[in-house]
Every structure is written in structure tokens, then in C-alpha cells.
Amino acid sequence: MRKFNNFLNEKSIKAKVRMGKFIEKTVGKLQEKDGNFFEEGIKWIIAFVVGALLLGGIYLLFKDIILPTITSRVQQMFNYS
């Protein structure tokens, strides 16, 4: 029984040390002046939204203006009779 108690005590101490290191590392990352995970996540979300809006605008531009103009010009070019 004594060995089992020593084993549990040893494992719990190791777990506490690991948790303390993890918390220390996490707090250090969150206190960095360069930015943190949340700021980086927000930057990525903003970049994704802006990119989607740009692609949508380009799609609408091609769909409504460029392709009909090209189609009519090609038809005029081949209608030489």
C-alpha cells in the first residue's frame, strides 16, 4: 500500500509541475507584445472575409460587364456579311 501511495504522490507532483509549466508558457504567450493567438485569429478572419469580398466583386465584374462585352464583340467580328 505504501508503494502505491508513493507512486500516486509522485505522479500527482509530476502532473502539477507539468501543469505549472503549461500555465506559465500560456500566460507568457498571451502577454507577448507581438500579438497573441486571438489577434492572429482575428487577422486571419479579416483577411479571409476581405479576400472573399474581392473574389465576389471580380466574379460579378466578369459576369455582368466583361463577358457580355466580349461576346458581343466576337459576334460583331464574325458578322462580316
Buried (B, 14 or more C-beta within 10 A) or exposed (E): EEEEEEEEEEEEEEEEEEEEEEEEEEEEEEEEEEEEEEEEEEEEEEEEEEEEEEEEEEEEEEEEEEEEEEEEEEEEEEEEE
